[in-house]
Amino acid sequence: MPLIDSKPDAVALIYARALFDVVRTGAGAGGVQRAAEGALAELQQVLEEARQDERFGEFLSSRIVDSDRRSVSIEAIFGGRFSPMVVNFLKVLNDKGRLYMLPGVVQAFDSVAQQSFGRVEVEVTTATPMDEQERGALSASLAKKLGKTPVLHCKVNPALIGGIQIQIGDELIDTSIATRLGQIREQMGTRGSAVVRAGAERLMSL
């Protein structure tokens, strides 16, 4: 089975927090933030290689492959390239049969680290690309409201027509024109049905 690209669940968050605790405990002179960012970069590199090479991705995530054999391969492939902490973490996921969840775990680890450093991940979707001035204004506004430094991840979806969608964790702020038009259509449909029903009731009462 392929690596599962999905939003982090409770299990992914448990592993992410456990890794961050290891990072915080073992952080050297460079500090926790630098160590966490280094671990995140290495994990993201693993994901990138798995996505570029389908066979490698299948090897990492397959439940058919013997875990002991895969652990040896993980050491051989990443042992000389990545930190022992990250290599050991991959082995733990492998031993627990959770390596297929790596995309969600990495995303959860990123969120845990950002929150620890007073930052918050924000996914922003607009109909057309925002320029630097617009991004700066939005970032400043969100920082004031959230009390944290927002880390913007901007996407473009022309179907929105205009306006903006802002996803912060489980909260979605949707002011897109497409959504507003949908709401208007729904309201008109509901009101129209009510008018028809009222007219029918009046006719039946005559």
Secondary structure, 3 states (H helix, E strand, C coil): CCCCCCCCCHHHHHHHHHHHHHHHHHCCCCCHHHHHHHHHHHHHHHHHHHHHCHHHHHHHHCCCCCHHHHHHHHHHHHCCCCCHHHHHHHHHHHHCCCHHHHHHHHHHHHHHHHHHCCEEEEEEEECCCCCHHHHHHHHHHHHHHHCCEEEEEEEECHHHCCCEEEEECCEEEECCHHHHHHHHHHHHHHHHHHHHHHHHHHHHHC
